[in-house]
Amino acid sequence: MKQIDTTSWILTLVGLLCLVPFVQPYHPTPISSLFAEWQAFFLLWTAVFIACFHGKRRGEILIPKIGCSAIFLFFFVVISVAFKPPEYAQQVVLPLCYFVSLYGAIQLGFWLRQMDLVKRCTLWVAIYFVVGGAYTVAVQFLQLHWTGFSFLPFITPKMAGYNPYGNIAQTNHLVSYLAIGWASTHYLLARGKIKLRVYLPFSLLLFCGLVMSGQRSGFIYVVSLSFLFWCSALTIHADRILHRSFWISCMPATYLLLSYILPILARVDGAQLVTATQRLGTGWDVRFNMLHIGWSLFKNAPVFGIGWGRLPSYQFLKADVLPTLPANHLHNIVIQLMAETGIFCTVIVLAIFFLWLRTFIKFPSSREKQFVFSVIIVIGLHSLFEYPLWYAYFLLPVGVLVGMFEAEGIRLKVPGFLTDIIIKGASILAMAVLFYSFFEALYVTDLYARRSNFPSPTMRVEEVNEIARMPSNFFLKPYVDFIDSTGREFNSGDLSVNTALNQRLLNSLIDNNVIVRQSIYWAMAGNNKEAEIAFVRMNKIFPGEAPAMLKVINRAALYGKNDHLTAFSIWASHSAESNRSLLKKAS
């Protein structure tokens, strides 16, 4: 029977993986980021599934060595869960899905190298990145003049007071995407697919998008990539080296000039764009605060970490310094790994990566190697100050590119028919688990979004009934507990049961409602010291919510008829008033 050549299908899906999640409109509810990630998972696993049926059957399984990092992380989290179970399975289910999919992306890239498709795949990926970058900048220019796009539903409305961000809601993600788009444009120039007269104006267009974002990292990316391009005259003919090197060396200066001219010419919401220069001295205290939190948590559990998925709650419960705003990430991938997995896991993962990097450097110089190195530079720098690899739409394309530059794999000798069963069966199982997991994860996120937009007692009843009709409540357990806990009267039920239920939530998330309820329960039990500490910490993390939370405490004290709670209510009122006075003096 003739084999069907599905190469074009696979390359198209890999290209769409680098385009669709970034250009699809960002929804107004929190469901959007997960929806974009679900798209990335869908495209990747569809490509992996098709690749399982492509080509002849082999009597061995090849596992790329860099893929061992994803495998190790997967088993490390599974083992750590066995010894220290999380409050909810959701704290580890989605990370496990990420690790499985990262391995799938690396394996797909390794398969592309085995099939001698590296050049072809890199070309497709670069084209899709270029198209995505051009579309993103076009949307940014439209957002300069219009904030609403009801007549254009495929364009994201821009929030007032923000710089244009295209359809990518996070400007730091936008800057990385446009920087990769510029690296892709340079790759097309090196391959001879575009001329210098096209490359220069298109680079200028992408620079406009970088400047309009107002992000400081834009200039860092331009300088880093310019230096790489200038040093790597890989495909330039001898008579053109000097000519092209001159233009490349002018790129950082061009970017700086544009960063001063464009804010003068372009207006957003009637005011000048917020420039990277204006933001140069801002936000550093928050960054250092996060690093301090990560180091503090690492010291609490230096060997095996605090456990995956526990960072949001542990930074409130355990850290020596409080976060100025609650976050799921420490904005530094190394500190994040150290805090959540400990020094043991971090060293092994970094060792595997550096071994791959050593192998990568030994590859013969090529246009494709330069392009992949460009992407690694952008994402690597981004990962030291932000958290791009915690998003599937960055993690999975990087995994494919990394897999394409793995020299050799670990060989597992198995019968040919068993190889098919293992590979195809594993891919089908992974797809089923991932799709179902993300379906319910999206559903839960949508519930949270609706609840925050339309809170009401009737909404609570409707939600509970809706959850009851679900085929499985496994992934909805945190939300069910949240509804249950926040719906309970303080002076009803068993105090120890109420406290234990709320403590489970407090151990898994940072929420001002959960924190204030726990402080009330502690006060009712006579543990005023813990109650006061929780209130002070909540007041610092959620200063805007403090007045509303104080009303909750006072109302509970009024109807609770508990002497300890009454005393705590009086203390909380004085504490909040003192805090407001300090804020007024500071301002």
N, C-alpha and C positions, 0 to 999 in steps of 0.2 A: 504494500500500500504506500502511495506516495506521501512523503512528509509535507505538511503545510508549513511554509516559511512565514513564521509569525514575528520575524525580527522587527518589521516596521511597526507592528502593533505595540511591541514592548518599548521601543524607542519613543513612540508617541506618548505612551503613558508616563515614561520617565520625564519627558519634556513637559507634559501637563503638570506633573508633580512640582516642577519648578515655576509654574505659571499660575494655575487656577487658585490655590489657596491665598495668593498674594493680591490677585486682582478682583476676586469676588467681593461684593459689597459687604461692609462690616455692619452687622445688625445692631440695633440700638440696645438689645438686651445682652446679658453676659453669655448667651448661648453662642455668640459668633466665633470666639476664639476656638472653642471646642468643635464647632462646625467646620472651620477651616482645617483643623487637625484631622477631623474625621475624613475630610476630602483627601488629605495627604495619605492617610492610612489606606483608604479605598483604592487610590491610584497605585500605590506601591504594591499592595497585595494582589491586585488584579494582574499587574505586570509579573510578579513572582509566580502566580498561579499559571499564567500562560507560558512562562519560561520552563515550568515543570514538564510541559508537554512538547517542548521544542527540542529537536535533535534526537540523536540515537541514545538508547539506554546504555548506561555504564555500569560496570561491576564494582564501583567504588564510590564513596562519598568524600568530597573534598571540602574541608572546613577552613576558610581563610583564618590565618593566625590572629589578625586584628579583630576578627569576630569573636575571639575568646573573651574579649573585654565585656561584650554584651552578655555572653553566656555566664561569665563569672559574676557579673552584677545580678543577673537573674537568680542564680543559685544562692548568692550571698543574702539577698533579700528574703528568699524563701526560708533559708536556714535561720536567719535572724528573727523572722516572724514566728518560727516554731519555738524559739527560746524566749522571745519577748513579744507576745501577740499584741497587735494594735487594737485600739478601741473599736475600730470599724475596718472591715476588709477593704473598703474603698481607698484607705490610705496607702495600700500597696498594690491594688489591682491595676490601676492605671499605670504606675511606674513599670510593673511587670509587662504590661502591654507595650510600653515604649521599648523595653529591652528586647523583647521578642521581635518587634518591628525593626529595631536598629540592626539586629542580626540579619533579618530578612533583606534589608537594604544593602548591607555589606556583602551578603551572599549573592545578591543580584549583580552588584558591581563586579565581583570576582568571576561570576559566570560570563559577564560581558567580555572580560579579558580573555577567558578561555575560548570564547567564540570569535576572538579577534575583532571585536566591535568597539574598541576603546575610542578610536578616532571618530568613528561615525556617531557614537553616543555623545561624545564631548561636543561635537558640532551641533547636534540636535539640542542638547542642553543649553549651549551658548545662545542659539537662536531664540529659544523660548525665554531665556533670561533677558535678552535684549528687547524682545517684544513686551515683556512684562514691565521692564524699566521705562520704556517709551510711554506705555499706557499710564503708568503711575504718575509720571511727570505731567502728562496731559491733564489728568484729573486734578493734580495740584494747581495747575494754572486756572482751571475752571473754578476751583474752590477759592481762588483769590477774589472772585467777583460775585459768586453765589454761595450762600450757605445751605440752601435747601434745593433738592433735586427731585421733587415729587413727579416731575415730568420725565425724569431719567432715573428709573429705579435701579439701574446698574451702577450708579455713582453714589458713594457714601456722603451724606450731608456733613458739613463741617461744623463743629461746635464753636460758638462765639468765643473769641479771645485766644484761639489756638492757631498756630501756623498750619498751613496746608499739609495734610498727611496722606493724600490719595485715598485709596481704599484700604490701606494698611493703617489701622487705628493707632499703633504705637510708632512714634517717629523714630525711635532707635532701631526698630526693625526695618523701617523704610530706608534708613540710611545704609544699613548693611545690604539690603536688597539692591539699591541703586549702585553701591560700590561693586557688588558682584556683577551687576549689569555692565558696568564700565570694564571690568576684567573680561567679560564675555565679548564686548565690542573689540577689545584689543586682541583677543584670540581670533576673532573673525578677520581682523586686519592681518595678523600673522599668517593665517591660512590663505590669504589672498582672496577672501570672499567679498571684502569691501575695499574701497580705495581710501587713501589718506584724506582726500577731499570730503569723503563721507564720514570718516572716523572723527575728524576734528570737530565739526559742528554737532555731531551726535554726542560726543563727550561733553561739549559745552552745555547741551540740553540736560544731560544727567547731572552736571555740576549745578545747574539751576535748581533741580530738584533737591540736591543735597543742601544747598544754601537755604532754600525755602523751609526746610525742616527745622532750621535753627539748632541743630545738634552739633556739639563740639567734636564728635568723633568723625565727622565728615572730612575735616582737614587731615586728621591722622591717617585715615584710609587712603586719601589721595597721595600723601607723601610716601606712605609705605609701598603702595602699588606702583607709583612712578619710579621709585628706586628699583623695584623688582623688574619693571619693564625696561628700564634703562640698562640694567646689568645683563639682561637676558635678550641679546640680539639673536634670537634662535633661527628665525626664518627670513631675516632681512638680507637682501642681496648686498654685496660689498659696496656697490656704488650708492646705496641708499641708507647705509648705517648712520652716517653723520647727519643726513637730512632728517631722518625719523627720530634719532636720539635727541636732536635739538628740540623738536616739538614736544617730545615726552618730558624732557627736563623743564620745559616751560609750564607744564600742567599745574604744579603747586602754586606758582605765581599767578597763573590765570585764575585759579580757584580763589585765591586771596583777593584779587582785584574784583572778581565777581561778587564776593561776599560783602564788599563795600558798596558796589554799584547797585546791585539788585534790590536791597532794602530801600534805597532811595527811590527807585523807579516803581517798585511794586508796593501796593497797599493791601492790607487785609483788614476787614471790618473798620475801614476808615483810618487805620493807624499803620505805622510802619511795622514791618516784620520784626519779630524778636530774633536777634542775630546770635550766632554762637559766641561772638565776642562779649555781648551783654550777659550771657549765661556762664561766662568763663569762671567766675568766682563763686557761683551758686551751686548748691547741692552736694558739695564735698563733705559737709558734716554728716549728711544722711548716709553717704557711702561709707564713711569711716565708722559710723554708728553700726551699720549692718555688719561690717567686718569684725568689729568688736564683739557683736552678738554671736557671730559664728565662732570666733575664737573662744568665747566664754562657754558656749555649748560643747565645743570640742574638748575643753578641759574637764567638763562634767563626765564625758564618756570617751576617753582618748583612743581606746583600742578598737571597739566595735561601733562607736557612734551612738547617737540618741535613737536611731531607728528611722527608716525611710518614712516620709510623710508626717513626721512629728514636729517639723520645724515651726509651723505657725503657732502651735500651742506652747511649745517649749521655750520660745523666745519670750513669751509672756510669763511662764511659770518658773523658768530656771535661769534665764540669762542674768548676768551681773548688771547689764545696762539694758534699759528698756528701748524698744524701737520707737522712733518718732512717728512711724506709721506701720501698720501690720503688713507683712509681706510673706509670700510663700518661698522667696528666693533671697539669697544673700548677695546677689549681683557679683559673684565670683565663683566660678565652677570648682576651683580647687578647695576653697574654704567650705563650700557647700558639701562637697564629698567628704571632707574631713569631719564636719559637724554631724552629718547624717549616717555615715558609714564607718567613720573612724580611720585611723592612720593605716591600719592593715589593708583594708579594701582600697583606699586611695592610692597607696604605693603600688599595689599590683596593677590597678587600672592605668595609672600613669606610666608604669614600666612597660606594659603592653603597647601603649600608644607611642612611647619613645623608641621602642624596638621597631615598630612599623615606620616611624619617621626616618630612622636610620636606613631601613630598606628603601623607602621612598627616595631618599637623597641619592642612593646608589643607582637608581634608574637612569638610563641614558637621557640626556637633555632632549626635550621635545616640546612642541607647542602645547600638547595636552598636559604634560607635567607642569609647565608654567601656569596654565589655567587653574589646575587643581591646587597648586601652591598658593595662587592668589586667593582662592576661596578659603583655604585653611588660614591664611593670614587675617582675612576679614573676620571670619567666625571666631578664630582664636583670640584676637584682640577684643572682639565683642564679648566673648565669654569671660574675660577677666574683669569687665565692668558692668555687664548686664547678664542676661540669662537666655540667649537664643536657642541653645541646645535643649532647653526644656520645652520647646515647641516642635511638634512633629514636622511642620512645614520647613524648618531649617535642618532639623536632625536627620531626616530621611534622605534628602538630596545629598547632604554631606556624606552620609553613610554609603550611598551608591558610588560617589566619586572616590572615596577612600578605598572601597573594595576593588575598584578598577586598578589600583596601584598596589595590590598585594602580590608579592612575587610568587609565593607558594603556599600551599595549604596542608593541613593535616589529613592524611589519607586513611580512610576507614574501609577496609576490604569487606564487601558484603556481596551476596549473589545479586545478579542483575534484577530479578523480579522483586527482590526485597528492597532494593534501592528505590524502585518506583513506588512501592507501597509506603516506604518511610517518607520520601520527599513529597509525594502528592498528598498522602494522608496528613502529614504535618502541616502542609500549607493550607489544606481545607480546614483543619481543626483550628489553626491560628486565625484564619479569616473569620470563622464562625464566632470564636470567642471575642475577637477584637470588635467585630461589628455589633454584637449584642452588648458588650461592655459599654461601647461608646453610645449606643442607642439609649441605654438607661442613664448614662452620665449626662447626655444632652437633655434628657427628660427631667432629671433632677435639677440641672442648672436652670431650665425653663421654669420649673416650679419656684425656685428661689427668686427668679426675675419677676414673675407674676406676683409673688407675695410682697416683694419690696415695692412694686408699683401699685398694687391694689390690696392693702392689708384690711381685712375685715373679719368679724366672727363667722359670717356665712362662708367666706372664702376658705376658712379653716375646715369647715364641715365638707365643703365640696372637694377640697384637696384630699381629705382622708378617704372619702368615698371613691375618688378617682384612683388613689393608690390601691385601694382594696380590689379594684377591677384589673390591676396589672397582673400579667402571668407570673411574675416573680417580684417579690419585694426586697430581694437580697441587696440590690444596689441602692435602694431607697431608705435603708435603715437609718442613716444619719438624719435624713430629712424627717422621717416619721418621729424620731426621738425629739427633733427640734420642735415640731408641732406639738408633741405631747408635753414637753417641758415648759415651753412658753405659754401653753394654754392652761396650766395648773394654777389654782389659787394658792397663795403662800400659806394660808392658815388651814389648808385642807390636806388630808392624806398623811401618810407616814413621812415625817421629816427626813429620816435616814434614807428612805427610798427616793424621795425627791432630790436630795443632795447627791446621791450616787448617780442618778440619771443625768443630772446637770453636770456633774464632774466628768462623765464620759464625753459629753459635748465639749467641755472646757479643755479636755486632753487632746482634742482633735482639731479645734479651730479657735480663732480669735473672733469673738462677736460680743459687742457691748451688752446686748440683752442677756447673753449667757453669763458674762462676767458679773453683771450687777445682780442677777438672780443668785449666783453662787455666794456673793458677799452677803446677801440677805439670809440665805440658808445658814451660813457660818455664824452670822450674828444671832440668829434665833437659837442656835445650838450653844451659844455662850462663847464661841471662839471669835471674840471681837478683834484680836490681833490679826488673824488671817483675813477677816472681813475688811479691816482698814487697809491692809496691804493691797488687797485686790481692788478696792475702790480707788486708791491713789494711783495704781498702775493703769486702771481703766481711764481715769481722768487725764493721765498724760498721753495715752495712746489715742483716745477719742475725746479731745477737749470740746469739740462741737456738740457731742452727745451728752456731756456731763449734766447740763440743766434738766434734760428730759429724764435721764437716769436717776437724778436726785429726786424728782417727783415720784418715780416708781418706789424708791426707798421710803419716802415720807408717807405715801399712800399705804404701803405695806405695814409701816409702823402704826398708822392710824387705825387700821382694821385688824392687825395681827394680834394686838393685846399681848405683847411679849416685851418684858422689861429690857432684856438685852438688845432687842431690835430698836426699841425706843431710844436707848442710849446711843446706839450706832447711828440712828437717824440724826440725832442732834450733832454728833461728831461730824458726820458727812456734810451737813449743812455748813458748819463752821469751816471745814476743810475746803469746800467748794468756794465759799466766800473769800477765804484767804488766798486761794489760787487765782481767783478773778482779780483781786487787788494786786497781786504780784504781776499778772499779765498786763494790767493797766500801767503799772510803774515801768515795766519793760518797754511798752510801746511808747 
